[in-house]
Amino acid sequence: MQWEAITWQRMAERLAGHLDDPARAPAPEGRQRVGIDGAPAADTGTLAGLLAEELRLRGRAVVVVPTGGFLRPASLRFEFGRRDVDAYLDGWYDTAALWREVFAPTDPGGTGRVLPDLWDPVTDRATRSPYVDLPAGGVLVVHGPLLLGRWFPFDLSVHVRLSAGALARRTPESERWTGAAFARYEAEVDPASAADVVVRADDARHPAWSGVRGR
């Protein structure tokens, strides 16, 4: 894989240009869907925000959805303990709700009414956030961990990769047990091969990326 040094801002501009290419325009009633995958320590929200800003400057409607707003209730997440790797991989995030409230409405001919979040993990209660309308031609940006390998219908997927050492350094001590989950994710899903774009971000100040592959 060839790596190119790049800034986060320039990366957002390049990704927006890719999405804005007329050859990749969605169908008249369609919307484009972008996934930015990475561990919490990879701070996928930064790139998601920059990309959304750049798309809006180009006149595109954008809705950004962090998967942290679709965690399942604590009683379900911690059913097998607070540090269960299997549960973290397969039971912490409400993928059924993401399909129902985020992806289905953005299907061709869908309503475009996207729920930006569902559950507040701090209060462990429903957020009761209002739906947000994403018109035809708009862009949905979903970001967070463990997004790949779930058949989510992304038109463009980005994996922000951290080495095991960088992941440990940038993860709070109380959450370092999740490193085993991300090691399994790397081995079983191979997100660097599954994604259209791979970003190396061991040094967040100096990322490098693969460019958009195979598109």
FENGI-V865006 format. One record per backbone hydrogen bond with DSSP energy under -0.5 kcal/mol. NH is the residue of the N-H (numbers start at 1). CO is the residue of the C=O. If there is no record, write none. Layout:
NH|CO  NH|CO
This chain:
4|209  6|207  11|7  12|8  13|9  14|10  15|11  16|12  17|13  18|14  19|15  20|16  21|17  21|18  24|21  25|22  30|27  31|106  32|138  34|140  35|156  36|142  37|35  37|158  38|144  42|39  43|40  46|43  47|43  48|44  49|45  50|46  51|47  52|48  53|49  54|50  55|51  56|52  57|53  58|54  58|55  59|56  60|55  63|139  65|141  67|143  69|66  70|67  71|68  72|92  76|73  77|73  78|74  79|76  81|78  84|81  85|83  88|84  89|85  90|86  91|87  92|87  94|70  95|93  98|94  99|95  100|96  101|97  102|98  103|98  104|99  106|103  107|104  109|29  110|107  112|105  114|112  114|132  115|101  116|114  116|130  118|69  119|69  120|125  121|119  124|120  125|120  127|118  132|114  134|112  134|132  135|133  137|30  138|135  139|61  140|32  141|63  142|34  142|140  143|65  144|36  150|147  154|152  155|33  156|33  158|35  159|197  160|37  160|158  161|159  161|199  167|163  168|164  169|165  170|166  171|167  171|168  175|172  176|173  178|175  179|176  180|177  182|178  183|179  184|180  185|181  186|182  187|183  188|184  189|185  190|185  190|186  193|190  194|190  195|191  196|157  197|157  199|159  200|208  201|161  201|199  204|202  206|203  208|200  209|4  210|198  213|196  213|211
